[in-house]
């Protein structure tokens, strides 16, 4: 079978195969069939209109809503459609519009009504999140950037009519706040720098509600706190700044630049500023305590005022951490005698919390308080004070001048609602030439004191050496005193012994006489025959002998007693004549002389002064003479 016969007999098979291969094309051409996949949207373009009133689009329109030729407002959702002849309709398959999590979709309308003069954003209309283009255009949707936006999700958007731009959500981080500036709305009221407070827009996420409530374009008084927000960046600009931190030991005085003019709450006595209640323009009467606050820095200002004791130093080399005294320097003054000198001053102040708004209303800031009041007041006071005194007097009366400065400055600062706690004078630096003179004078005075001290030390040393010499002789003196006492006791013992010997001898004589008498009586008794004359003679002899012995013993005893008594009386008279100390020295010297001991030189040169030295010299010469006489007497006796 040749090819011709095969085609002739089996032509229907060929038609079936071709139909299977090109069925979509065939259905599209002959039946106008269009299949839109489930993940696509069909954008329709009508090529022409044969007859009818809506053959052409109105001027300025690019999207057809009434069957005109051109881009059609209606789109084809996923599904099967007939009658979409390819020579009349073009169908463009496009993916869905997807807005991811954490993103937003900004919508730009390519068609619609013209924006009113002065508007930069098109207002929201009902259009099913821009998925119903026909409803958008029929409801008065405006071309251009839209106020309404798309939140995360999937949308069937006609990209012929709308252009979608994916942007980030607005995120305000912790301890931060967002300052809002709107780009559309009514003009700000004259005399104000920010718009009014508008409710109902959910932190500017519903910008149509904001505009519908007559919100103004420009800076807004409201701020956005930490969080994530669906905010249209074409409508709202956000500046993220830190929250205002009022530290412990401070208060924050609020100065509001917006709001209505309030009534001054300080009364007639305070003439230095407008202090108002919270919400009005001016300085708020109630300061902010320690904490964090969402303060719009463009509509309000917070001045920090320390409520603890504040130290300010007028010193070149020192400044506190608060830096309020960084521009203060050592005060240079001139004394009455024309000498310039420098002094450091520290001033301690305290501002009560309820007085802080008055201080800020009066001066504007703490720096102005320091530069406009404290610096000139304290500097001029000490300059005037120094001119009333010379440098030396100023130095010597520092305590009194510090007290006077404290009282004067306290009186001045009370007028400015500031408490002066204390005024302290630090280092005082006199002129170098004067300091050298004072130093030389002081050195001379100290040297004079040193010389005086050294002289006293020498005198004390001499006295100590004299006492040391006397102490060294004390042993010999004590020994001599003991020898004198021994001699006295020996003499007393000799007298007692003599008395005892005399008594003993008398007793012996009496005993012997008695014995002799008894013997005589015995012999007389035994010899009864002796002659009476011989017995009487014998008796007389015995009595004479006994009497002789008795008298001899008594005489010897009386002699010894007389010698001892006379010696004692002589000692007593010498003590009365010479004095106890001199007699003791004499006896010591006498005892030393008996031993031929030489304890003093022949010539004595006294180093002492006064009457005591002269007396000591005379006594030494006298002792020397007495010892020499004693020695000569001893030699003569020995010869």
Secondary structure as UniProt FT lines:
FT   HELIX           3..21
FT   HELIX           23..31
FT   STRAND          34..36
FT   TURN            38..39
FT   STRAND          40..46
FT   TURN            53..54
FT   TURN            59..60
FT   STRAND          63..64
FT   STRAND          70..76
FT   STRAND          79..81
FT   TURN            86..88
FT   STRAND          89..95
FT   STRAND          97..99
FT   TURN            101..102
FT   STRAND          103..109
FT   TURN            117..118
FT   TURN            128..131
FT   HELIX           133..138
FT   TURN            139..140
FT   STRAND          144..150
FT   STRAND          153..155
FT   TURN            159..161
FT   STRAND          162..168
FT   STRAND          170..172
FT   TURN            174..175
FT   STRAND          176..182
FT   TURN            190..191
FT   TURN            202..205
FT   HELIX           207..212
FT   TURN            213..214
FT   STRAND          218..224
FT   STRAND          227..229
FT   TURN            233..235
FT   STRAND          236..242
FT   STRAND          244..246
FT   TURN            248..249
FT   STRAND          250..256
FT   TURN            268..269
FT   STRAND          275..276
FT   TURN            278..279
FT   STRAND          281..284
FT   STRAND          291..293
FT   TURN            297..299
FT   STRAND          300..306
FT   STRAND          310..314
FT   TURN            316..317
FT   TURN            321..322
FT   TURN            324..327
FT   STRAND          331..334
FT   TURN            336..337
FT   STRAND          340..350
FT   HELIX           353..355
FT   HELIX           356..363
FT   HELIX           366..369
FT   HELIX           370..374
FT   HELIX           375..386
FT   TURN            387..388
FT   HELIX           391..396
FT   HELIX           398..414
FT   TURN            415..417
FT   STRAND          419..429
FT   HELIX           432..526
FT   TURN            528..529
FT   HELIX           532..578
FT   HELIX           580..594
FT   TURN            595..596
FT   HELIX           611..638
//
